[in-house]
Amino acid sequence: MKMRVYLDNNSTTPIDPRVKEAIAPYLTDIFGNPSNLHSFGRECAEGIEKAREQVAAFLNAKPAEIFFTSGGTEANNWAIKGVAAALMLKKGRHIITSPIEHASVLGSANYLAEMGWQISYLPVDAYGIVDPEAVRKAITPQTVLVSVMLANNEIGTIEPVREIVRICHEHEVLVHTDAVSAAGKIEIDVQNLGVDLMTISGHKIHAPKGIGVLFIRSGTPIVPLIHGGHHQRGLRAGTENVIGIIGIGKACEILKEEWQQNVARIRQLRDRLEKGILARISDVRLNGHPEKRLPNTSHFSVAYVEGEALLMNLDLEGIAVASGSACSSGEPEPSPTVKAIGVPEIYRNSVVRFSLGEENTEAEIDYAVEVMERVVKRLREISPLKPGG
Ligand SMILES: *Cc1c(COP(=O)(O)O)cnc(C)c1O
């Protein structure tokens, strides 16, 4: 029997029914503009403030340090461009990041480079891990910010952000971390990590799309990215996305209670998937760090098949996964992450990422393994890439 199995939770997640329920009144009865002082506005503003508290509690931050944005992309843009603009005259024009960041971080760094900034890209090892000592070496008196993600969304590698923060703070350099794929999978306590800025996104944690959060530690120099009215302490203008905010608040409240037990289950399923694939398919490589890796993410390279073809053939059998290449002009290009970790040639264009979620079952995992074996076998039979083929 054909099943429909969603194994692409690092791309997006379904909305939790409890999140849907929390949002519902804001789609109908509670419609005021939260900036207005009448009761219609106030009841909406109260919902927003409750959500701010829910997010703050999950991150172990103060509510005043939580800012709602249009998503992880905006939060990352704001952290980088906002701190850069606040400090360029006082300190300099140098930013440090890694080559395996999300496009929103790499794009922001690239923009600053075009504006004359100096950008240092930290080396990563074969697992994608940044060496904190490389951060120490890259810091100059002009460095205003270091941005290194907490966990990579493709290969799942977890970065030593706490150690990076310790070194940066010795040199009075601020640290931002993109915790979008880490949220709900590993601890993201801003006090433990010590970060000055942190990004999360709603739709990766069972809240709606188009909502994100930037945690900004009190006292961090930053200017607005979006100018306008006095919303959100004058730092992020625009009438709030109330639906999204209520949703991400509820999602954070749920995760605070449940993430650890979710992860224990997901990790077992993930291990079952990896064992199955590695046992039943030859010439497969598991990318990312063996242990310092998100408990829901498996990033494989399957030699002698092409990633996009694998993705599409799995999709025909009802299985949704991601391939690691952006297909530009018909030629598949390995992602910056895959390039940076130095995946050997035969494994470079054949990547496939499985990212599990709370809803997955053992039966789904077993079906995915069975289909993978069948599809890879079929693709290899017709592959021009196979040895001697
Ligand atoms: C999805 C993602 C983002 C972008 O978040 P959006 O809310 O989709 O804009 C940023 N960083 C990482 C690591 C992501 O996986």
The ligand as an ORCA input file, in Angstrom:
! r2SCAN-3c Opt
* xyz 0 1
  C      14.020     28.010      7.642
  C      15.278     28.622      8.169
  C      15.437     30.018      8.226
  C      14.426     30.982      7.631
  O      13.253     31.080      8.388
  P      11.906     31.599      7.631
  O      10.952     31.799      8.770
  O      11.495     30.516      6.691
  O      12.255     32.877      6.964
  C      16.592     30.522      8.775
  N      17.557     29.707      9.257
  C      17.443     28.369      9.225
  C      18.536     27.532      9.780
  C      16.313     27.780      8.670
  O      16.232     26.442      8.615
*
